[in-house]
Each structure stands twice: as structure tokens, then as C-alpha cells.
């Protein structure tokens, strides 16, 4: 029984990291659309939306006095979910960069 060769391990790492990066991209797109949907709902309550960092992403001022609590809570929940899911998805690339990069590249 010879085990896995260096090339097979390298290919496996590339496949796993590729799937992980694809999941990170899908998560980012999902967050963008959910954020824009929430911003469209928030615009009805007054001037509590803005363009974040001059980009196409609409920010929501959930601390603004005219922002309803349900919009503020949903915005916080959405950002919390993005943070938690991103941290989970970045574990594999982090392990690769710390432990495996010098042997498999």
C-alpha cells in the first residue's frame, strides 16, 4: 500500500480550496442581495441608507433614530451571520497558509 503521492495530495488541496473559495464568493453575493433587499425596505422609513465607501453596496444606519427596531435587528442579524459564516469558511485557507503552503504549492 503506497498511500497518496505528493501530486495527489496537492490536487486534493487545490480542489478543497477551490470549493471553499467558491463558497466564499457565493456567500458574498448572497449577503449583497440580502443587504440590498433590506436597504430597499429601510428606505421607506426615511434617510437611513447610504452608499458605503462610495461603492454599490448600500449601508443601513441601524442606529439612526428613525430606523425601526425590526430593520435594525435584521441588519445586525445579517451582519452577524456574514461574520460567522465567513470565519468558518476562512478556516481551511488559514490552515493551508499556516501549515501546508511550504510543502504544497
C-alpha positions as a Markdown table, in Angstrom:
| # | Residue | x | y | z |
|---|---|---|---|---|
| 1 | Unk | 0.0 | 0.0 | 0.0 |
| 2 | Unk | 1.7 | 3.1 | -1.2 |
| 3 | Unk | -0.5 | 5.8 | 0.1 |
| 4 | Unk | -1.1 | 9.1 | -1.6 |
| 5 | Unk | 1.5 | 10.7 | -3.7 |
| 6 | Unk | 2.6 | 14.3 | -3.3 |
| 7 | Unk | 0.7 | 15.2 | -6.6 |
| 8 | Unk | -2.5 | 13.6 | -5.4 |
| 9 | Unk | -2.4 | 15.4 | -2.1 |
| 10 | Unk | -1.6 | 18.7 | -3.9 |
| 11 | Unk | -4.6 | 18.1 | -6.3 |
| 12 | Unk | -6.9 | 17.3 | -3.3 |
| 13 | Unk | -5.8 | 20.5 | -1.5 |
| 14 | Unk | -6.4 | 22.6 | -4.7 |
| 15 | Unk | -9.9 | 21.1 | -5.1 |
| 16 | Unk | -10.9 | 21.7 | -1.5 |
| 17 | Unk | -9.6 | 25.2 | -1.5 |
| 18 | Unk | -11.3 | 25.9 | -4.8 |
| 19 | Unk | -14.7 | 24.7 | -3.5 |
| 20 | Unk | -14.1 | 26.8 | -0.3 |
| 21 | Unk | -13.3 | 30.0 | -2.4 |
| 22 | Unk | -16.4 | 29.3 | -4.5 |
| 23 | Unk | -18.5 | 29.1 | -1.2 |
| 24 | Unk | -16.9 | 32.4 | 0.0 |
| 25 | Unk | -17.9 | 34.1 | -3.3 |
| 26 | Unk | -21.5 | 32.7 | -3.1 |
| 27 | Unk | -21.7 | 33.9 | 0.5 |
| 28 | Unk | -20.6 | 37.4 | -0.5 |
| 29 | Unk | -23.1 | 37.6 | -3.4 |
| 30 | Unk | -25.9 | 36.3 | -1.0 |
| 31 | Unk | -25.0 | 39.0 | 1.5 |
| 32 | Unk | -25.0 | 41.7 | -1.1 |
| 33 | Unk | -28.5 | 40.8 | -2.3 |
| 34 | Unk | -29.9 | 40.4 | 1.2 |
| 35 | Unk | -28.4 | 43.7 | 2.2 |
| 36 | Unk | -29.9 | 45.5 | -0.8 |
| 37 | Unk | -33.3 | 43.9 | -0.2 |
| 38 | Unk | -33.1 | 45.1 | 3.4 |
| 39 | Unk | -32.0 | 48.6 | 2.3 |
| 40 | Unk | -34.9 | 48.9 | -0.1 |
| 41 | Unk | -37.2 | 48.1 | 2.8 |
| 42 | Unk | -35.4 | 50.6 | 5.0 |
| 43 | Unk | -35.7 | 53.5 | 2.5 |
| 44 | Unk | -39.4 | 53.6 | 3.2 |
| 45 | Unk | -38.7 | 54.9 | 6.8 |
| 46 | Unk | -36.6 | 57.9 | 5.9 |
| 47 | Unk | -33.0 | 58.8 | 5.1 |
| 48 | Unk | -31.3 | 55.9 | 6.9 |
| 49 | Unk | -29.5 | 54.4 | 3.9 |
| 50 | Unk | -26.2 | 55.5 | 2.3 |
| 51 | Unk | -23.7 | 54.2 | -0.2 |
| 52 | Unk | -20.9 | 52.5 | 1.8 |
| 53 | Unk | -17.4 | 53.6 | 0.9 |
| 54 | Unk | -18.5 | 55.1 | -2.5 |
| 55 | Unk | -19.4 | 51.6 | -3.7 |
| 56 | Unk | -22.5 | 49.9 | -5.0 |
| 57 | Unk | -23.2 | 48.4 | -1.5 |
| 58 | Unk | -26.0 | 50.3 | 0.3 |
| 59 | Unk | -25.4 | 50.8 | 4.0 |
| 60 | Unk | -28.1 | 51.0 | 6.6 |
| 61 | Unk | -27.8 | 53.4 | 9.5 |
| 62 | Unk | -29.4 | 51.0 | 12.0 |
| 63 | Unk | -28.6 | 53.3 | 14.9 |
| 64 | Unk | -30.5 | 56.2 | 13.4 |
| 65 | Unk | -33.5 | 57.4 | 15.5 |
| 66 | Unk | -35.9 | 56.9 | 12.6 |
| 67 | Unk | -34.8 | 53.4 | 11.9 |
| 68 | Unk | -37.5 | 50.9 | 13.1 |
| 69 | Unk | -36.3 | 48.2 | 15.5 |
| 70 | Unk | -37.2 | 45.3 | 13.2 |
| 71 | Unk | -34.9 | 46.8 | 10.4 |
| 72 | Unk | -32.1 | 47.4 | 12.9 |
| 73 | Unk | -32.4 | 43.9 | 14.3 |
| 74 | Unk | -32.5 | 42.3 | 10.9 |
| 75 | Unk | -29.4 | 44.3 | 9.8 |
| 76 | Unk | -27.5 | 43.2 | 12.9 |
| 77 | Unk | -28.5 | 39.6 | 12.4 |
| 78 | Unk | -27.5 | 39.7 | 8.7 |
| 79 | Unk | -24.1 | 41.1 | 9.5 |
| 80 | Unk | -23.6 | 38.6 | 12.4 |
| 81 | Unk | -24.4 | 35.7 | 10.1 |
| 82 | Unk | -22.0 | 37.0 | 7.4 |
| 83 | Unk | -19.2 | 37.3 | 10.0 |
| 84 | Unk | -19.8 | 33.8 | 11.5 |
| 85 | Unk | -20.1 | 32.1 | 8.1 |
| 86 | Unk | -17.0 | 33.9 | 6.8 |
| 87 | Unk | -15.0 | 32.8 | 9.8 |
| 88 | Unk | -16.0 | 29.2 | 9.2 |
| 89 | Unk | -15.2 | 29.4 | 5.5 |
| 90 | Unk | -11.8 | 31.0 | 6.1 |
| 91 | Unk | -10.6 | 28.3 | 8.4 |
| 92 | Unk | -9.4 | 26.0 | 5.6 |
| 93 | Unk | -7.4 | 28.6 | 3.7 |
| 94 | Unk | -5.9 | 29.7 | 7.0 |
| 95 | Unk | -4.8 | 26.1 | 7.8 |
| 96 | Unk | -3.3 | 25.8 | 4.3 |
| 97 | Unk | -1.4 | 29.1 | 4.6 |
| 98 | Unk | -0.1 | 28.3 | 8.1 |
| 99 | Unk | 0.8 | 24.6 | 7.8 |
| 100 | Unk | 0.7 | 23.3 | 4.3 |
| 101 | Unk | 1.8 | 26.1 | 1.9 |
| 102 | Unk | 5.5 | 25.5 | 2.1 |
| 103 | Unk | 5.1 | 21.8 | 1.2 |
| 104 | Unk | 2.2 | 22.0 | -1.3 |
| 105 | Unk | 2.0 | 24.9 | -3.6 |
